Amino acid sequence: HELYAEEHSPTNLQEYMRVRSTAGGEAVSFVYDCPDYEEFNIFGTDASGAACADAANLRMADEHGVLVKNPRDDRFTLLLVPEGRYELTHQPGSFAEVEEQALTMTR
């Protein structure tokens, strides 16, 4: 098969770091979407301060019944975007007021 795009799921560390490096990206939270509405951060930091997957939060999400959505054992996740004013990447210097959003990934 041919790869058309790099892996960019919410549990991919490189995607997390890419989003966090964009304007306003530091405000976006990557969380497991538990059916009891608990949210656990997918990523944390290691002893050196580098971003890494948070194994303890994955265990907590599993304890709270986060569902597995595919044969790769991917869990349901959300990207939480807080209310705010964000610069538009396709129109530098232009801004949009955004209401709080929860974006889910389907694959």
C-alpha positions in Angstrom: 0.0 0.0 0.0 1.0 3.6 -0.4 1.1 6.1 2.5 -0.7 9.3 1.6 -0.4 11.1 5.0 1.6 10.5 8.1 -0.2 9.0 11.1 -2.0 11.9 12.8 -4.4 10.4 15.3 -4.8 12.2 18.7 -2.7 9.5 20.4 0.3 10.2 18.1 3.0 12.1 19.9 4.3 13.8 16.8 0.8 15.1 16.0 0.4 16.4 19.6 3.7 18.2 19.3 2.8 19.6 15.9 -0.6 21.0 17.1 1.0 22.4 20.3 3.6 24.3 18.3 0.9 26.2 16.2 -0.5 29.5 17.2 -3.1 28.7 19.9 -2.1 25.1 19.9 -0.9 25.2 23.5 -4.5 25.7 24.6 -5.8 22.5 22.9 -6.1 19.4 25.2 -5.8 15.9 23.9 -7.9 13.6 26.1 -9.5 10.2 26.3 -13.3 10.3 25.8 -14.7 8.2 28.6 -18.5 7.4 28.6 -18.8 8.8 32.2 -17.6 12.2 30.8 -14.3 11.9 32.7 -11.4 13.2 30.6 -7.8 12.1 31.1 -4.9 13.8 29.2 -3.3 11.5 26.7 0.1 13.2 27.1 2.1 14.4 30.0 5.8 15.2 30.5 8.6 13.0 31.6 11.3 13.8 34.2 13.2 15.9 31.7 10.1 17.9 30.8 9.7 16.3 27.3 6.2 15.4 26.1 5.3 11.7 26.4 2.3 9.4 26.5 0.8 9.3 30.0 0.5 5.6 30.9 -1.2 6.3 34.2 -3.9 8.3 32.5 -4.4 5.5 30.0 -5.0 3.1 32.9 -7.4 5.6 34.5 -9.3 6.0 31.2 -9.5 2.2 30.9 -10.8 2.0 34.5 -13.5 4.6 33.5 -14.6 2.5 30.5 -13.1 4.3 27.6 -14.1 2.3 24.6 -11.7 0.7 22.0 -12.8 1.8 18.5 -10.8 -0.4 16.1 -8.6 -3.5 15.9 -5.5 -1.3 16.6 -6.8 -0.8 20.2 -7.2 2.9 19.6 -9.4 4.5 22.3 -12.0 7.1 21.8 -10.4 10.5 22.1 -11.3 14.2 22.0 -9.4 17.4 21.2 -10.7 20.1 23.4 -10.4 23.6 22.1 -11.2 26.3 24.6 -13.2 29.4 23.8 -10.9 32.1 22.6 -9.5 34.3 19.8 -7.4 32.3 17.3 -5.3 33.4 14.3 -6.4 31.8 11.0 -3.6 29.8 9.5 -4.7 30.4 6.0 -5.0 34.2 6.5 -2.2 35.4 8.8 -3.2 38.5 10.6 -6.9 37.5 10.6 -8.6 36.2 13.7 -11.7 34.3 14.6 -13.6 34.1 17.9 -14.2 30.4 18.7 -16.7 28.9 21.2 -15.5 25.9 23.2 -15.3 22.8 21.0 -14.8 19.1 21.5 -13.6 17.4 18.3 -13.8 13.6 18.1 -11.8 11.4 15.8 -13.6 8.6 14.0 -10.7 6.3 13.0 
